[in-house]
Amino acid sequence: MGDFNNWNPKKHPMQNNENGIWSKTLVLSPGKYEYKFFVDGMWKKDPQNAKTCLNCFGTQNSVFNLEEI
């Protein structure tokens, strides 16, 4: 979930493939996006992304910048 879907858990759910990998493909406009994973009732930062920012709850969100090609 993230600011790209208004933190709505029902929009854009990830899918688990036959190899146990969770993923979701989205079409997004260029810009900066904040997100987190919601796993087993707990918010988790992306363990493969070191870029973070402070959120309004005093914890960290993962961040990515999508640049225009």
C-alpha positions as CSV (number, residue, x, y, z in Angstrom):
1,M,0.0,0.0,0.0
2,G,1.1,3.5,-0.5
3,D,0.3,7.1,-1.5
4,F,-0.3,5.8,-5.1
5,N,-3.5,4.1,-3.9
6,N,-4.4,6.3,-1.0
7,W,-3.2,3.6,1.4
8,N,-6.2,1.5,0.5
9,P,-5.6,-2.2,1.4
10,K,-8.3,-3.4,-1.1
11,K,-6.7,-1.7,-4.1
12,H,-3.9,-3.4,-5.9
13,P,-3.4,-6.5,-3.8
14,M,-0.2,-8.4,-4.5
15,Q,-0.4,-11.9,-6.0
16,N,1.7,-14.9,-4.9
17,N,3.1,-16.8,-7.9
18,E,3.9,-20.5,-8.0
19,N,7.5,-19.7,-6.9
20,G,6.3,-18.0,-3.7
21,I,7.2,-14.5,-5.0
22,W,4.6,-11.8,-4.2
23,S,4.3,-9.1,-6.9
24,K,2.0,-6.5,-8.5
25,T,2.4,-4.5,-11.6
26,L,1.0,-0.9,-11.7
27,V,1.1,1.9,-14.2
28,L,2.1,5.1,-12.4
29,S,2.9,8.6,-13.4
30,P,6.4,9.9,-12.8
31,G,7.0,11.1,-9.3
32,K,8.0,10.3,-5.7
33,Y,6.0,7.6,-4.0
34,E,5.9,6.3,-0.4
35,Y,4.8,2.8,0.4
36,K,4.9,0.0,2.9
37,F,4.0,-3.7,2.9
38,F,1.2,-5.0,5.2
39,V,2.2,-8.5,6.2
40,D,0.3,-10.7,8.7
41,G,-1.2,-7.6,10.3
42,M,2.1,-5.7,10.6
43,W,3.4,-2.8,8.6
44,K,6.9,-3.5,7.0
45,K,9.4,-1.4,5.2
46,D,10.7,-2.8,1.9
47,P,13.8,-4.9,2.9
48,Q,15.3,-4.4,-0.6
49,N,15.0,-0.6,-0.6
50,A,17.2,1.5,1.7
51,K,15.4,4.8,0.7
52,T,13.0,5.8,3.5
53,C,11.3,8.9,4.8
54,L,9.6,9.8,8.1
55,N,5.8,9.5,8.1
56,C,3.2,11.2,10.2
57,F,3.1,8.3,12.7
58,G,6.8,8.7,13.6
59,T,7.9,5.6,11.7
60,Q,9.5,5.1,8.3
61,N,8.0,4.6,4.9
62,S,9.9,3.1,1.9
63,V,10.3,5.6,-1.0
64,F,10.9,5.3,-4.7
65,N,11.2,7.9,-7.4
66,L,9.8,7.0,-10.7
67,E,11.4,9.1,-13.5
68,E,10.0,9.9,-16.9
69,I,11.7,8.0,-19.7
